[in-house]
Amino acid sequence: MRIAEDWQDYKIIATGDGYKLERWKDIVLLRPDPQVIWEAQRDLFAYPGIHAVYRRSEKGGGAWEYRKAMPEEWTVGYKDLKFKIKPMGFKHTGLFPEQAVNWDRMSSLIKGAGRPIKVLNLFAYTGGATVACAKAGAEVVHVDAAKGMVERAGENARLSGIASGIRYIVDDCKKFVQREIRRGNRYDAIIMDPPSYGRGPGGELWKIEDSLYSFVRLCTQVLAEEPLFMLINSYTTGLQPMVLGNILTLSLKGLRGKIDAYEVGIATEEGIPLPCGAGGMFIHE
């Protein structure tokens, strides 16, 4: 497991009974987490410093319950990166802090490449990976179907002192890649963070178990002849890291490099890592 443990502005205080108690700089939130199936070692809901709790609804979804005055949004930092945090629908805050392990790895690869690197970030959300890659010196094309998330990615880039080098695209990722193939455009690195389930703007069904392999194969057509890396993230519960590794192995036959498949987690103050998904990464050798 690759564990994010270098955060200063983010800490998981405690976990249990399906929840994680976390501190985002000066704000304490209590949110559900599907991986936390063990018993809490203390009453998380009684923690005195909680600003807001995300309460599940029996009908699906849920809503935030605010206990203390807090800003609508605020900024956290990770090393030389900065991100805007805001409690949003379906328990999200606009950032997945465990992805810091991938930000560090990609930044190191880009800085050590010795050549200009062009990155395609698909299902790019609020741009954690986009900001990390651009800060490391890469040119990045950021693609997401949600306009609001793309706008937030731009805000995060500006917070991190990035004024250029990122192209923002609001589009269906598959359609964008298909157009890039026709245009003959190529990328030195591809990042994707696909959802478990969703529908495209035309009602196209995306189910990760059925759609991921063919999508990765499609994306290989916009890879450079000697790509620097390709990263697949997945938060789908039960999808093993080796599944991502196998997809990369089968899709990138003939390319010189290594495949790494791993769990992604984040350190907690309880001394146990919280599993947060899986990663599969091809790295050129």
KERO-227399 format. One record per residue (C-alpha): residue in three letters; x, y, z. Coordinates in pm, whole numbers, padded with zeros to 5 digits, always signed. Each point is the difference from the previous one (the first is absolute). Layout:
BEGIN
ALAXYZ;...
//
This chain:
BEGIN
MET+00000+00000+00000;ARG+00119+00351-00082;ILE-00091+00219+00297;ALA-00039+00379-00006;GLU+00168+00109+00322;ASP+00166+00334-00080;TRP-00304+00224+00048;GLN+00014+00293+00242;ASP-00342+00154-00073;TYR-00193-00329-00001;LYS-00027-00266+00271;ILE-00230-00296+00065;ILE-00060+00017+00375;ALA-00200-00320+00047;THR-00208-00257-00188;GLY-00272-00253+00068;ASP-00363-00102-00051;GLY+00005+00110-00363;TYR+00139+00350+00065;LYS+00328+00190-00004;LEU+00068+00302+00221;GLU+00234+00235-00184;ARG+00161+00340+00037;TRP+00035+00218-00310;LYS+00236+00271+00127;ASP-00217+00157+00278;ILE-00332-00163-00097;VAL-00111-00339+00138;LEU-00240-00211-00206;LEU-00160-00339+00065;ARG-00078-00186-00323;PRO-00112-00351-00096;ASP+00259-00235-00148;PRO-00099-00340-00148;GLN+00334-00157+00090;VAL-00038+00066+00373;ILE-00181-00317+00109;TRP+00171-00031+00339;GLU-00129+00122+00336;ALA+00089+00352+00112;GLN+00237+00023+00296;ARG-00185+00309+00123;ASP-00328+00181-00065;LEU+00088+00192-00316;PHE-00321+00202+00005;ALA+00084+00128+00349;TYR+00336+00147-00104;PRO-00012+00360+00129;GLY+00154+00178-00299;ILE-00226-00118-00284;HIS-00112+00274-00238;ALA-00220-00217-00226;VAL-00126-00357-00037;TYR-00119-00161-00320;ARG-00311-00201+00091;ARG-00109-00283-00223;SER-00364-00021-00103;GLU-00195-00326+00003;LYS-00134+00104-00340;GLY+00351+00034-00143;GLY+00248+00284-00001;GLY-00002+00226+00302;ALA+00068+00355+00117;TRP+00244+00204+00206;GLU-00090+00083+00359;TYR+00188+00309+00118;ARG+00089+00018+00370;LYS+00235+00299+00016;ALA+00054+00315-00201;MET+00240-00068-00286;PRO+00098+00155-00334;GLU-00184-00107-00312;GLU+00339-00088-00150;TRP+00364+00019+00105;THR+00350-00088-00123;VAL+00233-00285+00097;GLY+00357-00056-00108;TYR+00207-00305-00090;LYS+00369+00080-00042;ASP+00002+00270-00275;LEU-00359-00070-00110;LYS-00318+00171+00120;PHE-00361-00110-00031;LYS-00339+00146+00077;ILE-00221-00214+00227;LYS-00379+00024+00010;PRO-00255-00248+00142;MET-00207-00107-00299;GLY-00277-00243-00082;PHE+00045-00372+00065;LYS+00255+00058+00282;HIS+00280+00131-00225;THR+00235+00290+00078;GLY+00156+00051-00343;LEU+00325-00184+00071;PHE+00122-00357+00058;PRO+00303+00046+00230;GLU+00123-00359-00035;GLN+00086+00082-00362;ALA+00302+00190+00130;VAL+00196-00324-00042;ASN-00066+00016-00374;TRP+00061+00376-00020;ASP+00347-00050+00146;ARG+00080-00288-00231;MET-00116+00173-00317;SER+00177+00323+00094;SER+00326-00190+00045;LEU-00036-00174-00337;ILE-00076+00327-00181;LYS+00290+00185+00162;GLY+00237-00285-00081;ALA-00113-00050-00360;GLY+00253+00241-00149;ARG-00246+00105-00269;PRO-00332+00188-00034;ILE-00291-00214+00118;LYS-00359+00029-00118;VAL-00260-00155+00234;LEU-00363-00092-00065;ASN-00210-00013+00320;LEU-00338-00169-00053;PHE-00294+00004+00243;ALA+00223+00267+00153;TYR-00246+00136+00264;THR+00141+00302+00188;GLY+00350-00052-00131;GLY+00217-00140+00277;ALA+00209-00193-00252;THR-00020+00283-00252;VAL+00143+00249+00247;ALA+00275-00241+00112;CYS+00110-00074-00356;ALA-00014+00362-00113;LYS+00196+00112+00307;ALA+00265-00257-00094;GLY+00033+00163-00343;ALA-00233-00202-00222;GLU-00249+00132-00251;VAL-00341-00141+00102;VAL-00331-00051-00178;HIS-00270-00029+00269;VAL-00328-00167-00104;ASP-00318-00046+00203;ALA-00368+00003-00092;ALA-00099+00217+00301;LYS+00049+00370-00067;GLY+00002+00090+00370;MET+00280-00244+00074;VAL+00209+00131-00289;GLU-00045+00354+00129;ARG+00115-00113+00344;ALA+00307-00159-00161;GLY+00087+00339-00144;GLU-00033+00158+00344;ASN+00229-00264+00150;ALA+00261+00062-00269;ARG-00003+00373+00065;LEU+00025-00057+00376;SER+00313-00206-00068;GLY+00154+00280-00206;ILE-00061-00161-00340;ALA-00098+00262-00256;SER+00050-00197-00323;GLY+00068-00346-00139;ILE-00346-00149+00066;ARG-00276-00035-00259;TYR-00344-00057+00155;ILE-00259-00202-00192;VAL-00364-00057+00103;ASP-00092-00313-00193;ASP-00078-00370+00011;CYS+00338-00169+00038;LYS-00060-00276-00253;LYS-00118+00243-00268;PHE+00296+00226+00066;VAL+00249-00287-00038;GLN-00169-00110-00323;ARG+00044+00352-00140;GLU+00364+00011+00111;ILE+00061-00326-00188;ARG-00145+00152-00317;ARG+00210+00315+00049;GLY+00315-00207+00043;ASN+00082+00152+00339;ARG+00228-00195+00236;TYR+00082+00016+00370;ASP+00304-00102+00201;ALA-00216-00094+00299;ILE-00365-00083+00065;ILE-00181+00010+00335;MET-00354-00124+00048;ASP-00225-00010+00304;PRO-00317-00159-00138;PRO-00323-00025+00199;SER-00151-00332+00101;TYR-00323+00085-00179;GLY-00132+00289-00203;ARG-00165+00127-00315;GLY+00144+00221-00270;PRO-00168+00316-00132;GLY-00180-00209-00263;GLY-00119-00258+00250;GLU+00293-00236-00067;LEU+00037-00253+00281;TRP+00333-00031+00178;LYS+00050-00296+00232;ILE+00363-00042+00094;GLU-00003-00381-00013;ASP-00135+00005-00355;SER+00157+00319-00136;LEU+00348+00045+00145;TYR+00199-00248-00211;SER-00130+00127-00334;PHE+00050+00361+00113;VAL+00363-00064+00097;ARG+00058-00168-00336;LEU-00150+00306-00169;CYS+00230+00231+00197;THR+00311-00188-00109;GLN-00060+00147-00344;VAL+00089+00347+00128;LEU+00314-00110+00186;ALA+00339+00107-00129;GLU+00227-00272-00139;GLU+00204+00004+00321;PRO-00243+00120+00268;LEU+00127+00105+00342;PHE-00287-00151+00199;MET-00365-00099+00002;LEU-00202-00001+00323;ILE-00342-00150+00074;ASN-00171+00082+00331;SER-00305-00182+00132;TYR-00217+00053+00307;THR-00231-00288-00087;THR-00031-00218+00309;GLY+00109-00355-00073;LEU+00198+00081-00315;GLN+00344-00145+00070;PRO+00318+00190-00094;MET+00119-00290-00216;VAL-00308+00046-00219;LEU+00136+00342-00095;GLY+00348-00148-00042;ASN-00132-00271-00232;ILE-00191+00252-00210;LEU+00318+00206-00044;THR+00208-00309-00077;LEU-00239-00115-00271;SER-00053+00349-00143;LEU+00364+00109-00014;LYS+00161-00309-00149;GLY+00319+00084-00183;LEU+00083+00309+00206;ARG+00317-00008+00207;GLY-00080+00058+00364;LYS-00130-00143+00323;ILE-00352-00035+00140;ASP-00068+00077+00365;ALA-00334-00092+00161;TYR-00067+00112+00356;GLU-00250+00102+00264;VAL-00016+00370+00088;GLY-00047+00101+00362;ILE+00043+00285+00243;ALA+00157+00007+00344;THR-00219+00046+00309;GLU+00075+00118+00353;GLU-00116-00343+00118;GLY+00310-00154-00154;ILE-00189-00196-00267;PRO-00016+00091-00371;LEU-00342+00065-00151;PRO-00034-00175-00338;CYS-00133+00240-00261;GLY+00003-00180-00333;ALA+00239-00146-00254;GLY+00255+00118-00251;GLY+00160-00150-00306;MET+00297+00174-00160;PHE+00217-00061-00305;ILE+00342+00163+00023;HIS+00237+00020-00295;GLU+00342-00156+00042;
//
